[in-house]
Amino acid sequence: MQHTRPEGEILLFNKPLGWTSFDLVKKVRNTLRIKKVGHAGTLDPLATGLMILCTEKQTKQIAELTGKDKVYTGTLRLGQTTPSYDLETELTDAVDVSYITLTQLQQAVEAFVGEISQRPPAHSAVKVDGKRVYKSARAGVEVEIPLRQVNVYAFEITGFELPEVHFRIHCSKGTYIRSLVHDLGQALGVGAVLTALCRTAIGDLKLEDALELDNFIAERKVQTQANAGNTRH
């Protein structure tokens, strides 16, 4: 999905694993050789999937796009936790989860559907007193992060292969999937950690329509060369 320049573009990307959201913005800004590029919602470095980037005048759409519902698929591991609630930080020793049944898991999940209160992870970009909390966490400083209200419209278990559990979540903006996973693990009494996450939709915009970064760079390079050739003629 895009709009013709110079009005700007709305670009859908599949964010690569290991990249920060800023890494993607910077790469696209440099590829297009423009200054005004923004995103409509971050993804953690260890997550992949749909990110919306807006350029030039289309950056006016960012607030509306950021407010849309999100859909994620992912995998969690029962029996272990980490300070960041994902694999960015060190895992605890595994505990036995062999006694947990699919029925138990689904019953526990039900408590996390609807309007719920959740606390964002200490290793997140949430600001408290004007400072990103992940900076405090990395410095070993504990910060009290306020609870926030979010809506989880659907939390489906799509695969059950202990200790791994696969899921699909449809939720409101501002929902931290890492926190959902952590809280579910606490409810089950064994802990849980997010091991994989992919954002598949933002509103009616789908990952299947997104650009792969390498293809985008190659296509824009060809366009730039063609435009330069036309200019010389």
C-alpha positions as CSV (number, residue, x, y, z in Angstrom):
1,M,0.0,0.0,0.0
2,Q,1.5,3.4,-0.9
3,H,0.8,6.8,-2.1
4,T,2.7,8.7,-4.9
5,R,5.5,11.0,-3.9
6,P,5.9,13.9,-3.1
7,E,2.7,13.6,-1.1
8,G,4.5,10.7,0.7
9,E,3.9,7.0,1.0
10,I,2.4,4.6,3.5
11,L,4.7,1.5,3.3
12,L,4.1,-1.9,4.8
13,F,7.3,-3.8,5.8
14,N,8.1,-7.2,7.3
15,K,10.5,-6.1,10.0
16,P,13.6,-8.4,10.0
17,L,14.5,-10.4,13.1
18,G,17.0,-8.6,15.3
19,W,16.3,-5.2,13.9
20,T,15.0,-2.4,16.1
21,S,12.1,-0.3,14.8
22,F,14.5,2.6,14.5
23,D,16.9,0.5,12.4
24,L,14.1,0.0,9.9
25,V,13.2,3.7,9.8
26,K,16.8,4.7,9.3
27,K,17.3,2.2,6.5
28,V,14.2,3.4,4.6
29,R,15.1,7.0,5.2
30,N,18.5,6.5,3.7
31,T,17.2,4.4,0.8
32,L,14.7,7.1,-0.1
33,R,17.1,9.9,0.7
34,I,14.4,11.9,2.6
35,K,14.3,13.1,6.2
36,K,10.7,12.7,7.1
37,V,10.0,9.0,7.9
38,G,8.0,7.7,10.9
39,H,6.5,4.5,12.1
40,A,3.0,3.6,13.3
41,G,4.0,1.3,16.2
42,T,7.2,-0.3,17.3
43,L,8.2,-4.0,17.4
44,D,10.8,-5.4,19.7
45,P,14.1,-6.5,18.1
46,L,13.3,-10.2,18.6
47,A,9.8,-9.8,17.0
48,T,9.2,-9.9,13.3
49,G,6.2,-8.9,11.2
50,L,4.2,-5.9,10.1
51,M,5.5,-2.4,10.6
52,I,3.9,0.6,8.9
53,L,6.2,3.4,7.8
54,C,4.9,6.8,6.7
55,T,6.9,9.3,4.7
56,E,6.6,13.0,4.0
57,K,3.0,14.3,4.3
58,Q,1.7,10.8,5.0
59,T,3.2,11.0,8.5
60,K,0.0,12.8,9.4
61,Q,-1.6,9.3,9.3
62,I,0.6,7.9,12.0
63,A,-1.6,8.7,15.0
64,E,-4.7,7.0,13.3
65,L,-2.7,4.0,12.2
66,T,-1.0,3.5,15.6
67,G,-4.5,3.4,17.3
68,K,-5.7,0.4,15.3
69,D,-6.0,-3.1,16.7
70,K,-3.2,-5.6,16.3
71,V,-3.0,-9.3,15.6
72,Y,0.0,-11.4,16.6
73,T,1.1,-15.0,16.3
74,G,3.8,-16.5,18.5
75,T,5.3,-19.1,20.8
76,L,5.8,-19.2,24.5
77,R,7.7,-21.6,26.7
78,L,6.2,-22.7,30.0
79,G,8.5,-23.4,32.9
80,Q,11.0,-20.6,32.5
81,T,11.2,-16.9,32.8
82,T,13.5,-14.0,32.1
83,P,13.8,-10.4,33.4
84,S,12.7,-9.1,29.9
85,Y,9.9,-11.7,29.5
86,D,11.6,-12.8,26.2
87,L,14.9,-14.2,25.1
88,E,16.8,-10.9,25.3
89,T,17.9,-11.7,28.8
90,E,19.0,-14.8,30.7
91,L,16.6,-17.7,31.2
92,T,16.0,-19.2,34.6
93,D,16.4,-23.0,35.2
94,A,13.5,-25.0,33.8
95,V,10.8,-26.4,36.1
96,D,8.6,-29.4,35.4
97,V,5.5,-28.6,33.4
98,S,4.6,-32.1,32.2
99,Y,1.4,-32.1,34.4
100,I,-0.1,-29.1,32.8
101,T,-3.0,-30.0,30.4
102,L,-4.4,-28.2,27.5
103,T,-7.6,-27.8,29.4
104,Q,-5.8,-26.1,32.3
105,L,-4.0,-23.8,29.9
106,Q,-7.2,-22.8,28.1
107,Q,-8.9,-22.1,31.4
108,A,-6.0,-19.9,32.5
109,V,-6.1,-18.0,29.2
110,E,-9.7,-17.1,29.6
111,A,-8.7,-14.7,32.5
112,F,-6.7,-12.7,30.0
113,V,-9.5,-12.0,27.5
114,G,-11.5,-8.8,27.6
115,E,-10.5,-5.6,29.2
116,I,-7.5,-6.3,31.5
117,S,-4.9,-4.5,33.5
118,Q,-1.3,-5.2,32.7
119,R,2.1,-3.9,33.6
120,P,4.6,-3.3,30.8
121,P,7.9,-5.1,31.1
122,A,10.8,-3.4,32.8
123,H,12.7,-4.0,29.6
124,S,10.5,-1.8,27.4
125,A,10.4,1.6,25.9
126,V,7.6,2.9,28.2
127,K,8.6,6.2,29.9
128,V,8.3,6.8,33.6
129,D,9.2,10.3,34.8
130,G,10.4,11.0,31.2
131,K,12.9,8.2,31.1
132,R,12.7,4.9,29.1
133,V,12.3,2.1,31.7
134,Y,14.6,-0.3,29.8
135,K,17.5,2.1,30.5
136,S,16.9,1.8,34.2
137,A,16.5,-2.0,34.0
138,R,19.8,-2.4,32.3
139,A,21.4,-0.2,35.0
140,G,19.9,-2.5,37.6
141,V,17.5,0.2,38.9
142,E,14.0,-0.9,39.7
143,V,11.2,1.4,38.5
144,E,7.5,1.2,39.5
145,I,5.7,1.0,36.2
146,P,2.0,1.9,36.3
147,L,-0.6,-0.6,35.3
148,R,-2.5,0.1,32.1
149,Q,-5.8,-1.0,30.7
150,V,-5.8,-2.9,27.4
151,N,-8.3,-5.0,25.5
152,V,-7.6,-8.6,24.4
153,Y,-10.3,-9.5,21.9
154,A,-9.0,-13.1,21.3
155,F,-6.3,-15.3,22.8
156,E,-6.3,-18.6,21.0
157,I,-4.0,-21.6,21.6
158,T,-3.0,-22.9,18.2
159,G,-0.5,-25.5,19.2
160,F,0.3,-27.4,22.5
161,E,3.7,-29.2,22.5
162,L,5.0,-28.8,26.1
163,P,6.9,-26.9,27.1
164,E,6.1,-24.9,23.9
165,V,2.7,-23.3,23.3
166,H,1.7,-21.6,20.1
167,F,-0.9,-18.8,20.1
168,R,-2.7,-16.1,18.2
169,I,-3.7,-12.8,19.9
170,H,-6.0,-10.0,18.7
171,C,-5.7,-7.0,20.9
172,S,-5.9,-3.2,21.3
173,K,-3.0,-0.8,20.9
174,G,-0.6,-0.6,23.8
175,T,-0.9,-4.3,24.6
176,Y,2.4,-6.0,25.6
177,I,2.4,-9.6,24.4
178,R,5.5,-10.3,26.6
179,S,3.5,-9.2,29.7
180,L,0.5,-11.4,28.7
181,V,2.8,-14.4,28.4
182,H,4.6,-13.6,31.7
183,D,1.3,-13.1,33.5
184,L,-0.1,-16.3,32.1
185,G,2.9,-18.2,33.3
186,Q,2.4,-16.7,36.8
187,A,-1.2,-17.7,36.8
188,L,-0.2,-21.3,36.0
189,G,2.4,-21.2,38.7
190,V,5.3,-22.3,36.5
191,G,6.4,-19.1,34.7
192,A,6.5,-18.5,30.9
193,V,8.7,-16.7,28.5
194,L,8.0,-15.4,25.0
195,T,10.3,-17.2,22.4
196,A,8.9,-16.0,19.1
197,L,6.5,-13.2,18.0
198,C,5.1,-12.0,14.6
199,R,2.7,-9.2,14.1
200,T,0.4,-10.3,11.3
201,A,-2.1,-7.4,11.1
202,I,-2.7,-3.7,12.1
203,G,-6.3,-2.9,11.5
204,D,-7.2,-4.1,8.0
205,L,-3.5,-4.0,6.9
206,K,-2.0,-7.4,6.6
207,L,1.6,-8.8,6.8
208,E,0.9,-10.8,3.5
209,D,0.9,-7.4,1.7
210,A,4.1,-6.2,3.3
211,L,7.4,-5.5,1.5
212,E,10.6,-7.4,2.3
213,L,13.3,-4.9,3.0
214,D,15.9,-6.3,0.6
215,N,13.4,-6.3,-2.3
216,F,12.3,-2.7,-1.5
217,I,15.9,-1.5,-1.5
218,A,16.6,-3.3,-4.8
219,E,13.5,-1.9,-6.5
220,R,14.2,1.7,-5.3
221,K,17.8,1.4,-6.5
222,V,16.5,0.4,-10.0
223,Q,14.0,3.3,-10.0
224,T,16.7,5.8,-9.0
225,Q,19.0,4.6,-11.7
226,A,16.2,4.8,-14.3
227,N,15.2,8.3,-13.2
228,A,18.9,9.4,-13.4
229,G,19.1,7.9,-17.0
230,N,15.9,9.8,-18.0
231,T,17.3,13.0,-16.6
232,R,20.5,12.7,-18.7
233,H,18.5,12.2,-21.8
